[in-house]
Amino acid sequence: MSFSEKFYQNFIEDNRYMYLVNGLKNTLIITVFALLLGVLLGFIIAVVRTTYDKTGKLKILSLICKVYLTVIRGTPVMVQLLIIYYVIFASSRIDKLVVTSLAFGLNSAAYVAEIIRSGIMSIDNGQMEAGRSLGLSYAMTMLYIISPQAFKNILPALANEFIVLLKETSVSGYIGTMDLTRGGDIIRSVTYEAFLPLFAVALIYLVIVMLLSAAVSRLERRLRSNERR
Amino acid sequence: MSAGEVLIKIEDLHKSFGSLNVLNGISTEIRKGEVLAIVGPSGCGKSTFLRSLNLLEKPTSGTITFEGVDITDKKVNVDKMRQKIGMVFQQFNLFPHMTIQKNIMLAPVKLKLMSQSEAAKRAEELLVRVGLPDKANQYPDMLSGGQKQRIAIARALAMNPDVMLFDEPTSALDPEMVGEVLELMKELAHSGMTMVVVTHEMGFAREVANRVMFIDEGIIQEESAPAEFFTNPRNKRLRDFLSKVL
């Protein structure tokens, strides 16, 4: 069979490319929602932890956060996904896309929390003191002075987390979520041809990651030009 | 010595970091309009004392009464108190992600003490006062050390504080930039601002201060008017200190 015949068989016949299109759509949905949840929850965890480190307040909350980080980071994301789907949501018929997004969001939160925390810690203590000495509260100083600077410092790490997350979601097929990887795999199982569908999947991941990396370096440059001549 | 009413009254202030006792019972008063210079060897506790005055360091014991309120009392709103106590740091601590104008406007606007336009007008006035009216839209990283410190002073003044604390304001500056900052502080002192200045600039202490305080080993070893302080020091440690720095 020639290459063009194979190509036709794998992607065109029976509209098989739609497996990839729908899979990609789901992969992006999962990644975006997981990241949103991860950043939101991660930010809360990071603030709780740094507040405890800096002021000694929120001790119990900080302890809970620490346990959360230990458990999430100490177990594989696939195991977490399986547990969330087969144990926690075992009796409810909830959409797989939602479960997957939730699982990856909860997982990502732990990593994002540490990224944000390192960002907050990287800001010189003099900034906090300057804010407080002007009469701004701890929260206001965090919001207007520390966070914007911390965000800029962690942007590359956060983007990297987004990229890692995008690739990690490729295991969501294990609970039957129709993501990009699963889409390619279905084509493979129908056509008994591994090379084309799997390389197509790999290529799509690669292109998205490269686009994301380019977008991030542009954003970084723009943020930096704010400060310098 | 200035005869204004007492603005800050410090009684038996102690501060320790773990087992290290930094302040060992400091009592003094700071009067309205007074310029108090604090000198002493490195690690003597002078910065810790200054930083206690706006509770950047929490005293271990003792009281600080500011405008009649004991600010070491846990029930007191520290943020409210700090609005009236300006502070200038050795390392400037300008906000690098904001323009000079935004640096000055931030606190008054966010604390709802001024509207945007009022704060902008105030920033403009202050920039003229510190001699940098053309820097409003630049970022801190574009300025020299001396300029940064003058902006830091303007930022503190934007809150219309009743007292200004200076923590070694010229120690991080290149020698040729020390003068411009001291000149501004001198102008500020002549305008009647109450100032507490931790400094190594003996010339400034002698010329501008109403009172000079020598702290060593966490206690006030000597305090007097500058003429007396520099020409007729009684304390032996002070004599040693002065012989090294003058």
Interface residues (C-beta under 8 A of the other chain):
Chain A: D124 G126 Q127 E129 A130 R132 S133 L134 G135 L136 S137 M140 Y144 I145 P148 Q149 K152 N226 E227 R228 R229
Chain B: N54 L56 D79 K80 M81 R82 Q83 K84 I85 G86 M87 F89 Q91 N93 L94 F95 P96 H97 L106 A107 K110 L111 Y139 D141 M142 R155 A156 M159
